Amino acid sequence: MSFRLKITIITTLLVAMLFSLGSTIMIHRSYMDSLTREEKEAVDSVQMVTSIIQISYESGTESGDEQLVQTLRRLGTYQTSSDVFLLYKGKTLIYGNAQGANIDVNIDRLSSEMNGEGDIYVSYDNEFSGMEYIIGASEIIIDDDTYIICVCRDVSYVSNMRKRLHQMFIYTFIALLFTSGVISWLLSTFLVRHLSRLTKATREIADGNLSYRSNIETNDEIGELSQDFDKMAEELEGNVSLLEKAAEEKDRFMGAFTHELKTPMTSIIGYAELLRTQELDDEDREDALQYIYSEAKRLENMSLKLLQLFVADKEKLEMKKVSPKEMVEDIVTHLRPTLSEQNISIICRTEEGLALLEPDLVRTLLINLIDNARKAMDKKGNIRVDQKMEEGGVTFIITDNGKGMPKEAIEHVTEAFYRVDKARSRAQGGAGLGLSLVSKIVELHNGTIDFSSEPGIGTVITVKLKGGEVNV
């Protein structure tokens, strides 16, 4: 059963119950008020008739029964209402103006209920000619004879009115049920239209359409629910995008890793098989062994870089007070002889100060960036390392005048196994993991890395580390 139908049924039933209860109370109250009014008039009429009979008897000359009958007859003639007068002497009816109607009054009950002269008794128990009556009775004693005077007031119109009200109630109730059902259905449709949109949104999200939004803008709880739902969908879409990107990067990493592992292994196995199965001269044997050695070293370097990358990703940094100036100068001093052999000069410009860094990782970062600059040069070139103290950390700038990189390559240089010049990098023993490791170290120091490069001119790499500045 839909929520809309539930609202319609509940609303219709509630209206029906309230209308039925209110109408029943109103009809009953109207009926009882009418009976009370008729009863009061019947009592007043009995009192009036009783008084008139007593006065008439006391002033008359005729015998008791005849005097009483004449008085009631005259009252019946003058009476404008449909009241019926009955006069009993003892338990015998001596007068009645019911115009031939079969009058059946339980005189025994009336006599037993009367409490003496002057008492007025009212009964609702009798019907004359199918008409309902209120019977008002009073007892008077004349010449030691007991008389009972009854005034019967027709109240059938009260019952008929109640019946008409009941019929009107039934017709109104049916019309109200129909009208209430229609209005409730329209109202529930209006109220749940936003819920229908939310339901559609959930189905769209479940079917994979993560960009679908409910976009319900109302100043109520449903509007708040819609905003929370859309926010959740946006977060979900972002997380799924990240997962998809991570999966793509993982697939690309595994493909590149498999290729990088397969290439040297194929060469190593081929040359090993050649040495094992054939007799080679000393020069060829030396070349084969040298190639096996170089490829094995490249595999070793790649394994070490992968291990460093894994450790850097899992490691919780313990920051230490470090002098970036001393670190840069020490690295440049130790690398200068090796670079000089390749006709590459390296200089540094530093500033005094202390910063909170992980020294081993930062040292690895600088060596990788300098080595990356070295690989970008053919025969000779210049490398400059600048170190500046910044608020909250330190900045390193490595500048080279090597081959540079195209713009489309810059956004991929920190991806694992990515190389701008694959053949050149492999020849120099590179595995394409250096800048991936650098990017991870920068991330662990809450820093940033920026590349600026032009082909044929060179590259500038700016690294800002936010480990923290130490005030001396």
Protein Blocks (a to p, Z undefined) as FASTA:
>chain_A
ZZklmmmmmmmmmmmmmmmmmmmmmmmmmmmmmmmmmmmmmmmmmmmmmmmmmmmmmmmm
bdfklmmmmmmmmmmmmpmbfcdcdddehjacfbdcegopacdddfklmmmmpgbehiac
ddfkbceehiacddddddddeehiacdddddddfklmmmmmmmmmmmmmmmmmmmmmmmm
mmmmmmmmmmmmmmmmmmmmmmmmmnopambcfkiacdbfklmmmmmmmmmmmmmmmmmm
mmmmmmmmmmmmmmmmmmmmmmmmmmmmmmmmmmmmpccdfklmmmmmmmmmmmmmmmmm
mmmmmmmmmmmmmpccddddddfklmmmmmmmmmmmmmmmnopacdddddeddddddfkl
mmmmmmmmmmmmmmmpckbccddddddddehiacdddddfbebpafklmmmmmpghiafb
lmlmmmnopahlmmmmmmmmmmmnopacdddddehibccdddddffbpcdZZ
